[in-house]
Amino acid sequence: MQATEYGPLVYSKPNCVQCTATYRALDRKGIVYQVVDLTESAAAMEYVTQELGYSQAPVVVVDEHDYWAGFRPDKIEAHAA
């Protein structure tokens, strides 16, 4: 479940403040991304929690070596550069 040709995948949950902040930061940088709702996909939840080891949203996956959890404007800035 890596990023696609359409940009990073943002694994999120409804009513997630850090998710909304991440969307806004990505939008400001003009980064195209796709959102995956963790509450609607057991496979996505398993990937984020078991394979990546995260327990908070959002989880942003740029590629197999570049991913993070939480609102990380520093990572978004680096990705935009």
PDB file with one MODEL, atoms N, CA, C and O in Angstrom:
MODEL        1
ATOM      1  N   MET A   1       0.828  -1.190   0.000  1.00  0.00           N
ATOM      2  CA  MET A   1       0.000   0.000   0.000  1.00  0.00           C
ATOM      3  C   MET A   1       0.867   1.245   0.000  1.00  0.00           C
ATOM      4  O   MET A   1       0.774   2.102   0.879  1.00  0.00           O
ATOM      5  N   GLN A   2       1.701   1.313  -1.004  1.00  0.00           N
ATOM      6  CA  GLN A   2       2.603   2.449  -1.111  1.00  0.00           C
ATOM      7  C   GLN A   2       1.956   3.566  -1.909  1.00  0.00           C
ATOM      8  O   GLN A   2       0.884   3.412  -2.495  1.00  0.00           O
ATOM      9  N   ALA A   3       2.643   4.681  -1.908  1.00  0.00           N
ATOM     10  CA  ALA A   3       2.170   5.832  -2.672  1.00  0.00           C
ATOM     11  C   ALA A   3       1.978   5.437  -4.130  1.00  0.00           C
ATOM     12  O   ALA A   3       2.581   4.483  -4.621  1.00  0.00           O
ATOM     13  N   THR A   4       1.145   6.175  -4.791  1.00  0.00           N
ATOM     14  CA  THR A   4       0.814   5.880  -6.176  1.00  0.00           C
ATOM     15  C   THR A   4       1.384   6.955  -7.089  1.00  0.00           C
ATOM     16  O   THR A   4       2.041   7.893  -6.637  1.00  0.00           O
ATOM     17  N   GLU A   5       1.124   6.802  -8.363  1.00  0.00           N
ATOM     18  CA  GLU A   5       1.543   7.824  -9.322  1.00  0.00           C
ATOM     19  C   GLU A   5       0.845   9.151  -9.050  1.00  0.00           C
ATOM     20  O   GLU A   5       1.239  10.189  -9.582  1.00  0.00           O
ATOM     21  N   TYR A   6      -0.192   9.110  -8.220  1.00  0.00           N
ATOM     22  CA  TYR A   6      -0.933  10.323  -7.870  1.00  0.00           C
ATOM     23  C   TYR A   6      -0.391  10.984  -6.612  1.00  0.00           C
ATOM     24  O   TYR A   6      -1.024  11.893  -6.076  1.00  0.00           O
ATOM     25  N   GLY A   7       0.750  10.553  -6.137  1.00  0.00           N
ATOM     26  CA  GLY A   7       1.358  11.164  -4.966  1.00  0.00           C
ATOM     27  C   GLY A   7       1.245  10.307  -3.730  1.00  0.00           C
ATOM     28  O   GLY A   7       0.856   9.141  -3.799  1.00  0.00           O
ATOM     29  N   PRO A   8       1.588  10.895  -2.589  1.00  0.00           N
ATOM     30  CA  PRO A   8       1.581  10.145  -1.340  1.00  0.00           C
ATOM     31  C   PRO A   8       0.183   9.662  -0.954  1.00  0.00           C
ATOM     32  O   PRO A   8      -0.830  10.231  -1.359  1.00  0.00           O
ATOM     33  N   LEU A   9       0.167   8.604  -0.164  1.00  0.00           N
ATOM     34  CA  LEU A   9      -1.072   8.142   0.446  1.00  0.00           C
ATOM     35  C   LEU A   9      -1.134   8.709   1.853  1.00  0.00           C
ATOM     36  O   LEU A   9      -0.150   8.656   2.591  1.00  0.00           O
ATOM     37  N   VAL A  10      -2.275   9.247   2.225  1.00  0.00           N
ATOM     38  CA  VAL A  10      -2.482   9.762   3.576  1.00  0.00           C
ATOM     39  C   VAL A  10      -3.539   8.877   4.229  1.00  0.00           C
ATOM     40  O   VAL A  10      -4.719   8.935   3.884  1.00  0.00           O
ATOM     41  N   TYR A  11      -3.094   8.059   5.177  1.00  0.00           N
ATOM     42  CA  TYR A  11      -4.007   7.204   5.928  1.00  0.00           C
ATOM     43  C   TYR A  11      -4.564   8.035   7.065  1.00  0.00           C
ATOM     44  O   TYR A  11      -3.804   8.574   7.869  1.00  0.00           O
ATOM     45  N   SER A  12      -5.876   8.145   7.141  1.00  0.00           N
ATOM     46  CA  SER A  12      -6.474   9.067   8.103  1.00  0.00           C
ATOM     47  C   SER A  12      -7.711   8.465   8.752  1.00  0.00           C
ATOM     48  O   SER A  12      -8.143   7.358   8.429  1.00  0.00           O
ATOM     49  N   LYS A  13      -8.264   9.240   9.684  1.00  0.00           N
ATOM     50  CA  LYS A  13      -9.509   8.886  10.370  1.00  0.00           C
ATOM     51  C   LYS A  13     -10.409  10.113  10.372  1.00  0.00           C
ATOM     52  O   LYS A  13      -9.921  11.240  10.290  1.00  0.00           O
ATOM     53  N   PRO A  14     -11.714   9.904  10.463  1.00  0.00           N
ATOM     54  CA  PRO A  14     -12.629  11.046  10.543  1.00  0.00           C
ATOM     55  C   PRO A  14     -12.369  11.881  11.801  1.00  0.00           C
ATOM     56  O   PRO A  14     -11.940  11.360  12.831  1.00  0.00           O
ATOM     57  N   ASN A  15     -12.631  13.163  11.697  1.00  0.00           N
ATOM     58  CA  ASN A  15     -12.505  14.093  12.826  1.00  0.00           C
ATOM     59  C   ASN A  15     -11.100  14.121  13.421  1.00  0.00           C
ATOM     60  O   ASN A  15     -10.937  14.268  14.632  1.00  0.00           O
ATOM     61  N   CYS A  16     -10.107  13.981  12.585  1.00  0.00           N
ATOM     62  CA  CYS A  16      -8.706  13.940  13.015  1.00  0.00           C
ATOM     63  C   CYS A  16      -8.076  15.311  12.739  1.00  0.00           C
ATOM     64  O   CYS A  16      -7.886  15.694  11.585  1.00  0.00           O
ATOM     65  N   VAL A  17      -7.760  16.033  13.796  1.00  0.00           N
ATOM     66  CA  VAL A  17      -7.214  17.385  13.661  1.00  0.00           C
ATOM     67  C   VAL A  17      -5.871  17.366  12.932  1.00  0.00           C
ATOM     68  O   VAL A  17      -5.634  18.196  12.055  1.00  0.00           O
ATOM     69  N   GLN A  18      -4.994  16.429  13.287  1.00  0.00           N
ATOM     70  CA  GLN A  18      -3.693  16.360  12.623  1.00  0.00           C
ATOM     71  C   GLN A  18      -3.831  15.961  11.155  1.00  0.00           C
ATOM     72  O   GLN A  18      -3.025  16.367  10.317  1.00  0.00           O
ATOM     73  N   CYS A  19      -4.849  15.169  10.850  1.00  0.00           N
ATOM     74  CA  CYS A  19      -5.103  14.801   9.451  1.00  0.00           C
ATOM     75  C   CYS A  19      -5.484  16.040   8.646  1.00  0.00           C
ATOM     76  O   CYS A  19      -4.967  16.260   7.551  1.00  0.00           O
ATOM     77  N   THR A  20      -6.383  16.839   9.191  1.00  0.00           N
ATOM     78  CA  THR A  20      -6.808  18.065   8.515  1.00  0.00           C
ATOM     79  C   THR A  20      -5.636  19.013   8.323  1.00  0.00           C
ATOM     80  O   THR A  20      -5.503  19.620   7.260  1.00  0.00           O
ATOM     81  N   ALA A  21      -4.791  19.148   9.325  1.00  0.00           N
ATOM     82  CA  ALA A  21      -3.608  20.007   9.208  1.00  0.00           C
ATOM     83  C   ALA A  21      -2.678  19.486   8.118  1.00  0.00           C
ATOM     84  O   ALA A  21      -2.080  20.270   7.383  1.00  0.00           O
ATOM     85  N   THR A  22      -2.556  18.172   8.014  1.00  0.00           N
ATOM     86  CA  THR A  22      -1.712  17.568   6.978  1.00  0.00           C
ATOM     87  C   THR A  22      -2.284  17.842   5.597  1.00  0.00           C
ATOM     88  O   THR A  22      -1.544  18.217   4.688  1.00  0.00           O
ATOM     89  N   TYR A  23      -3.593  17.659   5.422  1.00  0.00           N
ATOM     90  CA  TYR A  23      -4.222  17.956   4.121  1.00  0.00           C
ATOM     91  C   TYR A  23      -3.959  19.401   3.718  1.00  0.00           C
ATOM     92  O   TYR A  23      -3.590  19.679   2.577  1.00  0.00           O
ATOM     93  N   ARG A  24      -4.151  20.312   4.655  1.00  0.00           N
ATOM     94  CA  ARG A  24      -3.970  21.734   4.349  1.00  0.00           C
ATOM     95  C   ARG A  24      -2.531  22.046   3.961  1.00  0.00           C
ATOM     96  O   ARG A  24      -2.290  22.806   3.023  1.00  0.00           O
ATOM     97  N   ALA A  25      -1.579  21.467   4.671  1.00  0.00           N
ATOM     98  CA  ALA A  25      -0.169  21.713   4.351  1.00  0.00           C
ATOM     99  C   ALA A  25       0.187  21.137   2.985  1.00  0.00           C
ATOM    100  O   ALA A  25       0.901  21.775   2.212  1.00  0.00           O
ATOM    101  N   LEU A  26      -0.301  19.944   2.683  1.00  0.00           N
ATOM    102  CA  LEU A  26      -0.052  19.350   1.369  1.00  0.00           C
ATOM    103  C   LEU A  26      -0.686  20.202   0.274  1.00  0.00           C
ATOM    104  O   LEU A  26      -0.074  20.439  -0.768  1.00  0.00           O
ATOM    105  N   ASP A  27      -1.903  20.657   0.509  1.00  0.00           N
ATOM    106  CA  ASP A  27      -2.591  21.511  -0.464  1.00  0.00           C
ATOM    107  C   ASP A  27      -1.821  22.809  -0.704  1.00  0.00           C
ATOM    108  O   ASP A  27      -1.667  23.237  -1.848  1.00  0.00           O
ATOM    109  N   ARG A  28      -1.336  23.435   0.371  1.00  0.00           N
ATOM    110  CA  ARG A  28      -0.582  24.695   0.231  1.00  0.00           C
ATOM    111  C   ARG A  28       0.679  24.507  -0.607  1.00  0.00           C
ATOM    112  O   ARG A  28       1.098  25.417  -1.323  1.00  0.00           O
ATOM    113  N   LYS A  29       1.277  23.330  -0.516  1.00  0.00           N
ATOM    114  CA  LYS A  29       2.496  23.052  -1.282  1.00  0.00           C
ATOM    115  C   LYS A  29       2.190  22.532  -2.684  1.00  0.00           C
ATOM    116  O   LYS A  29       3.106  22.304  -3.475  1.00  0.00           O
ATOM    117  N   GLY A  30       0.920  22.346  -2.992  1.00  0.00           N
ATOM    118  CA  GLY A  30       0.543  21.856  -4.313  1.00  0.00           C
ATOM    119  C   GLY A  30       0.846  20.382  -4.517  1.00  0.00           C
ATOM    120  O   GLY A  30       0.993  19.929  -5.652  1.00  0.00           O
ATOM    121  N   ILE A  31       0.940  19.636  -3.433  1.00  0.00           N
ATOM    122  CA  ILE A  31       1.242  18.206  -3.511  1.00  0.00           C
ATOM    123  C   ILE A  31      -0.067  17.435  -3.665  1.00  0.00           C
ATOM    124  O   ILE A  31      -0.968  17.542  -2.834  1.00  0.00           O
ATOM    125  N   VAL A  32      -0.153  16.666  -4.731  1.00  0.00           N
ATOM    126  CA  VAL A  32      -1.321  15.829  -4.974  1.00  0.00           C
ATOM    127  C   VAL A  32      -1.178  14.576  -4.114  1.00  0.00           C
ATOM    128  O   VAL A  32      -0.092  14.003  -4.032  1.00  0.00           O
ATOM    129  N   TYR A  33      -2.255  14.151  -3.479  1.00  0.00           N
ATOM    130  CA  TYR A  33      -2.215  12.991  -2.589  1.00  0.00           C
ATOM    131  C   TYR A  33      -3.546  12.267  -2.640  1.00  0.00           C
ATOM    132  O   TYR A  33      -4.537  12.797  -3.142  1.00  0.00           O
ATOM    133  N   GLN A  34      -3.559  11.058  -2.120  1.00  0.00           N
ATOM    134  CA  GLN A  34      -4.789  10.289  -2.000  1.00  0.00           C
ATOM    135  C   GLN A  34      -5.021   9.990  -0.529  1.00  0.00           C
ATOM    136  O   GLN A  34      -4.073   9.768   0.224  1.00  0.00           O
ATOM    137  N   VAL A  35      -6.277   9.986  -0.123  1.00  0.00           N
ATOM    138  CA  VAL A  35      -6.645   9.715   1.265  1.00  0.00           C
ATOM    139  C   VAL A  35      -7.236   8.312   1.366  1.00  0.00           C
ATOM    140  O   VAL A  35      -8.069   7.911   0.553  1.00  0.00           O
ATOM    141  N   VAL A  36      -6.787   7.579   2.380  1.00  0.00           N
ATOM    142  CA  VAL A  36      -7.341   6.269   2.697  1.00  0.00           C
ATOM    143  C   VAL A  36      -7.902   6.359   4.111  1.00  0.00           C
ATOM    144  O   VAL A  36      -7.162   6.635   5.056  1.00  0.00           O
ATOM    145  N   ASP A  37      -9.197   6.130   4.261  1.00  0.00           N
ATOM    146  CA  ASP A  37      -9.853   6.187   5.568  1.00  0.00           C
ATOM    147  C   ASP A  37      -9.602   4.869   6.297  1.00  0.00           C
ATOM    148  O   ASP A  37     -10.066   3.813   5.866  1.00  0.00           O
ATOM    149  N   LEU A  38      -8.870   4.940   7.397  1.00  0.00           N
ATOM    150  CA  LEU A  38      -8.520   3.740   8.153  1.00  0.00           C
ATOM    151  C   LEU A  38      -9.738   3.057   8.770  1.00  0.00           C
ATOM    152  O   LEU A  38      -9.695   1.863   9.062  1.00  0.00           O
ATOM    153  N   THR A  39     -10.812   3.800   8.968  1.00  0.00           N
ATOM    154  CA  THR A  39     -12.010   3.196   9.558  1.00  0.00           C
ATOM    155  C   THR A  39     -12.812   2.396   8.537  1.00  0.00           C
ATOM    156  O   THR A  39     -13.740   1.672   8.897  1.00  0.00           O
ATOM    157  N   GLU A  40     -12.451   2.529   7.263  1.00  0.00           N
ATOM    158  CA  GLU A  40     -13.182   1.824   6.208  1.00  0.00           C
ATOM    159  C   GLU A  40     -12.394   0.688   5.577  1.00  0.00           C
ATOM    160  O   GLU A  40     -12.911  -0.002   4.698  1.00  0.00           O
ATOM    161  N   SER A  41     -11.154   0.479   6.004  1.00  0.00           N
ATOM    162  CA  SER A  41     -10.327  -0.549   5.388  1.00  0.00           C
ATOM    163  C   SER A  41      -9.515  -1.295   6.439  1.00  0.00           C
ATOM    164  O   SER A  41      -8.560  -0.758   7.000  1.00  0.00           O
ATOM    165  N   ALA A  42      -9.905  -2.530   6.693  1.00  0.00           N
ATOM    166  CA  ALA A  42      -9.160  -3.358   7.649  1.00  0.00           C
ATOM    167  C   ALA A  42      -7.738  -3.605   7.154  1.00  0.00           C
ATOM    168  O   ALA A  42      -6.800  -3.647   7.950  1.00  0.00           O
ATOM    169  N   ALA A  43      -7.576  -3.768   5.845  1.00  0.00           N
ATOM    170  CA  ALA A  43      -6.241  -4.006   5.286  1.00  0.00           C
ATOM    171  C   ALA A  43      -5.341  -2.793   5.494  1.00  0.00           C
ATOM    172  O   ALA A  43      -4.164  -2.943   5.825  1.00  0.00           O
ATOM    173  N   ALA A  44      -5.882  -1.602   5.303  1.00  0.00           N
ATOM    174  CA  ALA A  44      -5.099  -0.381   5.514  1.00  0.00           C
ATOM    175  C   ALA A  44      -4.732  -0.228   6.983  1.00  0.00           C
ATOM    176  O   ALA A  44      -3.604   0.144   7.303  1.00  0.00           O
ATOM    177  N   MET A  45      -5.670  -0.511   7.877  1.00  0.00           N
ATOM    178  CA  MET A  45      -5.399  -0.424   9.311  1.00  0.00           C
ATOM    179  C   MET A  45      -4.304  -1.410   9.707  1.00  0.00           C
ATOM    180  O   MET A  45      -3.419  -1.072  10.494  1.00  0.00           O
ATOM    181  N   GLU A  46      -4.358  -2.614   9.172  1.00  0.00           N
ATOM    182  CA  GLU A  46      -3.330  -3.614   9.467  1.00  0.00           C
ATOM    183  C   GLU A  46      -1.970  -3.158   8.942  1.00  0.00           C
ATOM    184  O   GLU A  46      -0.960  -3.304   9.630  1.00  0.00           O
ATOM    185  N   TYR A  47      -1.941  -2.616   7.744  1.00  0.00           N
ATOM    186  CA  TYR A  47      -0.690  -2.122   7.164  1.00  0.00           C
ATOM    187  C   TYR A  47      -0.069  -1.038   8.045  1.00  0.00           C
ATOM    188  O   TYR A  47       1.122  -1.091   8.349  1.00  0.00           O
ATOM    189  N   VAL A  48      -0.863  -0.069   8.447  1.00  0.00           N
ATOM    190  CA  VAL A  48      -0.366   1.057   9.244  1.00  0.00           C
ATOM    191  C   VAL A  48       0.090   0.598  10.631  1.00  0.00           C
ATOM    192  O   VAL A  48       1.144   1.015  11.111  1.00  0.00           O
ATOM    193  N   THR A  49      -0.701  -0.257  11.268  1.00  0.00           N
ATOM    194  CA  THR A  49      -0.378  -0.648  12.644  1.00  0.00           C
ATOM    195  C   THR A  49       0.629  -1.786  12.724  1.00  0.00           C
ATOM    196  O   THR A  49       1.540  -1.746  13.551  1.00  0.00           O
ATOM    197  N   GLN A  50       0.480  -2.785  11.886  1.00  0.00           N
ATOM    198  CA  GLN A  50       1.349  -3.963  11.978  1.00  0.00           C
ATOM    199  C   GLN A  50       2.641  -3.813  11.180  1.00  0.00           C
ATOM    200  O   GLN A  50       3.723  -4.078  11.702  1.00  0.00           O
ATOM    201  N   GLU A  51       2.540  -3.395   9.932  1.00  0.00           N
ATOM    202  CA  GLU A  51       3.737  -3.307   9.094  1.00  0.00           C
ATOM    203  C   GLU A  51       4.558  -2.053   9.368  1.00  0.00           C
ATOM    204  O   GLU A  51       5.786  -2.114   9.439  1.00  0.00           O
ATOM    205  N   LEU A  52       3.881  -0.913   9.523  1.00  0.00           N
ATOM    206  CA  LEU A  52       4.609   0.335   9.768  1.00  0.00           C
ATOM    207  C   LEU A  52       4.795   0.615  11.256  1.00  0.00           C
ATOM    208  O   LEU A  52       5.704   1.355  11.632  1.00  0.00           O
ATOM    209  N   GLY A  53       3.954   0.041  12.102  1.00  0.00           N
ATOM    210  CA  GLY A  53       4.094   0.186  13.545  1.00  0.00           C
ATOM    211  C   GLY A  53       3.542   1.468  14.140  1.00  0.00           C
ATOM    212  O   GLY A  53       3.949   1.862  15.233  1.00  0.00           O
ATOM    213  N   TYR A  54       2.626   2.126  13.445  1.00  0.00           N
ATOM    214  CA  TYR A  54       2.060   3.378  13.947  1.00  0.00           C
ATOM    215  C   TYR A  54       0.701   3.154  14.601  1.00  0.00           C
ATOM    216  O   TYR A  54      -0.043   2.247  14.229  1.00  0.00           O
ATOM    217  N   SER A  55       0.393   3.998  15.581  1.00  0.00           N
ATOM    218  CA  SER A  55      -0.898   3.897  16.259  1.00  0.00           C
ATOM    219  C   SER A  55      -1.661   5.218  16.241  1.00  0.00           C
ATOM    220  O   SER A  55      -2.691   5.351  16.902  1.00  0.00           O
ATOM    221  N   GLN A  56      -1.158   6.196  15.484  1.00  0.00           N
ATOM    222  CA  GLN A  56      -1.859   7.476  15.382  1.00  0.00           C
ATOM    223  C   GLN A  56      -2.006   7.863  13.925  1.00  0.00           C
ATOM    224  O   GLN A  56      -1.250   7.411  13.065  1.00  0.00           O
ATOM    225  N   ALA A  57      -2.976   8.696  13.665  1.00  0.00           N
ATOM    226  CA  ALA A  57      -3.204   9.207  12.314  1.00  0.00           C
ATOM    227  C   ALA A  57      -2.845  10.691  12.308  1.00  0.00           C
ATOM    228  O   ALA A  57      -2.878  11.351  13.347  1.00  0.00           O
ATOM    229  N   PRO A  58      -2.509  11.198  11.151  1.00  0.00           N
ATOM    230  CA  PRO A  58      -2.391  10.522   9.871  1.00  0.00           C
ATOM    231  C   PRO A  58      -1.059   9.790   9.752  1.00  0.00           C
ATOM    232  O   PRO A  58      -0.108  10.061  10.485  1.00  0.00           O
ATOM    233  N   VAL A  59      -1.023   8.865   8.817  1.00  0.00           N
ATOM    234  CA  VAL A  59       0.230   8.248   8.400  1.00  0.00           C
ATOM    235  C   VAL A  59       0.373   8.583   6.924  1.00  0.00           C
ATOM    236  O   VAL A  59      -0.502   8.269   6.116  1.00  0.00           O
ATOM    237  N   VAL A  60       1.477   9.218   6.584  1.00  0.00           N
ATOM    238  CA  VAL A  60       1.736   9.624   5.204  1.00  0.00           C
ATOM    239  C   VAL A  60       2.816   8.714   4.639  1.00  0.00           C
ATOM    240  O   VAL A  60       3.890   8.580   5.224  1.00  0.00           O
ATOM    241  N   VAL A  61       2.530   8.086   3.496  1.00  0.00           N
ATOM    242  CA  VAL A  61       3.485   7.190   2.851  1.00  0.00           C
ATOM    243  C   VAL A  61       3.838   7.776   1.490  1.00  0.00           C
ATOM    244  O   VAL A  61       3.001   7.859   0.591  1.00  0.00           O
ATOM    245  N   VAL A  62       5.102   8.182   1.362  1.00  0.00           N
ATOM    246  CA  VAL A  62       5.605   8.710   0.098  1.00  0.00           C
ATOM    247  C   VAL A  62       6.149   7.562  -0.742  1.00  0.00           C
ATOM    248  O   VAL A  62       5.844   7.456  -1.930  1.00  0.00           O
ATOM    249  N   ASP A  63       6.957   6.702  -0.120  1.00  0.00           N
ATOM    250  CA  ASP A  63       7.455   5.487  -0.758  1.00  0.00           C
ATOM    251  C   ASP A  63       7.834   4.501   0.338  1.00  0.00           C
ATOM    252  O   ASP A  63       7.596   4.764   1.516  1.00  0.00           O
ATOM    253  N   GLU A  64       8.421   3.371  -0.038  1.00  0.00           N
ATOM    254  CA  GLU A  64       8.693   2.324   0.951  1.00  0.00           C
ATOM    255  C   GLU A  64       9.727   2.727   1.997  1.00  0.00           C
ATOM    256  O   GLU A  64       9.841   2.063   3.027  1.00  0.00           O
ATOM    257  N   HIS A  65      10.475   3.789   1.762  1.00  0.00           N
ATOM    258  CA  HIS A  65      11.483   4.246   2.714  1.00  0.00           C
ATOM    259  C   HIS A  65      11.154   5.603   3.330  1.00  0.00           C
ATOM    260  O   HIS A  65      11.858   6.052   4.234  1.00  0.00           O
ATOM    261  N   ASP A  66      10.116   6.251   2.866  1.00  0.00           N
ATOM    262  CA  ASP A  66       9.780   7.601   3.322  1.00  0.00           C
ATOM    263  C   ASP A  66       8.322   7.644   3.764  1.00  0.00           C
ATOM    264  O   ASP A  66       7.410   7.735   2.943  1.00  0.00           O
ATOM    265  N   TYR A  67       8.123   7.578   5.077  1.00  0.00           N
ATOM    266  CA  TYR A  67       6.780   7.627   5.646  1.00  0.00           C
ATOM    267  C   TYR A  67       6.872   8.142   7.073  1.00  0.00           C
ATOM    268  O   TYR A  67       7.921   8.058   7.713  1.00  0.00           O
ATOM    269  N   TRP A  68       5.756   8.680   7.564  1.00  0.00           N
ATOM    270  CA  TRP A  68       5.737   9.230   8.914  1.00  0.00           C
ATOM    271  C   TRP A  68       4.311   9.271   9.444  1.00  0.00           C
ATOM    272  O   TRP A  68       3.343   9.110   8.701  1.00  0.00           O
ATOM    273  N   ALA A  69       4.209   9.493  10.754  1.00  0.00           N
ATOM    274  CA  ALA A  69       2.908   9.625  11.410  1.00  0.00           C
ATOM    275  C   ALA A  69       2.800  10.999  12.043  1.00  0.00           C
ATOM    276  O   ALA A  69       3.798  11.599  12.442  1.00  0.00           O
ATOM    277  N   GLY A  70       1.570  11.484  12.125  1.00  0.00           N
ATOM    278  CA  GLY A  70       1.318  12.781  12.736  1.00  0.00           C
ATOM    279  C   GLY A  70       1.486  13.919  11.742  1.00  0.00           C
ATOM    280  O   GLY A  70       1.859  13.711  10.588  1.00  0.00           O
ATOM    281  N   PHE A  71       1.205  15.110  12.210  1.00  0.00           N
ATOM    282  CA  PHE A  71       1.368  16.307  11.380  1.00  0.00           C
ATOM    283  C   PHE A  71       2.831  16.693  11.394  1.00  0.00           C
ATOM    284  O   PHE A  71       3.363  17.086  12.432  1.00  0.00           O
ATOM    285  N   ARG A  72       3.493  16.584  10.238  1.00  0.00           N
ATOM    286  CA  ARG A  72       4.927  16.847  10.129  1.00  0.00           C
ATOM    287  C   ARG A  72       5.198  17.855   9.019  1.00  0.00           C
ATOM    288  O   ARG A  72       5.544  17.467   7.903  1.00  0.00           O
ATOM    289  N   PRO A  73       5.044  19.146   9.312  1.00  0.00           N
ATOM    290  CA  PRO A  73       5.291  20.159   8.279  1.00  0.00           C
ATOM    291  C   PRO A  73       6.714  20.115   7.747  1.00  0.00           C
ATOM    292  O   PRO A  73       6.946  20.473   6.592  1.00  0.00           O
ATOM    293  N   ASP A  74       7.676  19.684   8.565  1.00  0.00           N
ATOM    294  CA  ASP A  74       9.058  19.562   8.101  1.00  0.00           C
ATOM    295  C   ASP A  74       9.180  18.517   6.998  1.00  0.00           C
ATOM    296  O   ASP A  74       9.890  18.734   6.017  1.00  0.00           O
ATOM    297  N   LYS A  75       8.497  17.388   7.148  1.00  0.00           N
ATOM    298  CA  LYS A  75       8.536  16.331   6.134  1.00  0.00           C
ATOM    299  C   LYS A  75       7.802  16.770   4.864  1.00  0.00           C
ATOM    300  O   LYS A  75       8.240  16.477   3.751  1.00  0.00           O
ATOM    301  N   ILE A  76       6.695  17.465   5.042  1.00  0.00           N
ATOM    302  CA  ILE A  76       5.939  17.954   3.886  1.00  0.00           C
ATOM    303  C   ILE A  76       6.778  18.962   3.111  1.00  0.00           C
ATOM    304  O   ILE A  76       6.813  18.930   1.880  1.00  0.00           O
ATOM    305  N   GLU A  77       7.447  19.846   3.822  1.00  0.00           N
ATOM    306  CA  GLU A  77       8.331  20.832   3.186  1.00  0.00           C
ATOM    307  C   GLU A  77       9.443  20.137   2.408  1.00  0.00           C
ATOM    308  O   GLU A  77       9.744  20.520   1.278  1.00  0.00           O
ATOM    309  N   ALA A  78      10.052  19.116   3.008  1.00  0.00           N
ATOM    310  CA  ALA A  78      11.131  18.381   2.336  1.00  0.00           C
ATOM    311  C   ALA A  78      10.609  17.678   1.089  1.00  0.00           C
ATOM    312  O   ALA A  78      11.300  17.623   0.072  1.00  0.00           O
ATOM    313  N   HIS A  79       9.408  17.146   1.160  1.00  0.00           N
ATOM    314  CA  HIS A  79       8.826  16.456   0.011  1.00  0.00           C
ATOM    315  C   HIS A  79       8.507  17.436  -1.114  1.00  0.00           C
ATOM    316  O   HIS A  79       8.592  17.082  -2.290  1.00  0.00           O
ATOM    317  N   ALA A  80       8.145  18.653  -0.763  1.00  0.00           N
ATOM    318  CA  ALA A  80       7.789  19.663  -1.763  1.00  0.00           C
ATOM    319  C   ALA A  80       9.012  20.215  -2.480  1.00  0.00           C
ATOM    320  O   ALA A  80       8.903  20.725  -3.595  1.00  0.00           O
ATOM    321  N   ALA A  81      10.170  20.115  -1.846  1.00  0.00           N
ATOM    322  CA  ALA A  81      11.397  20.709  -2.412  1.00  0.00           C
ATOM    323  C   ALA A  81      11.882  19.980  -3.641  1.00  0.00           C
ATOM    324  O   ALA A  81      12.897  20.360  -4.224  1.00  0.00           O
TER     325      ALA A  81
ENDMDL
END
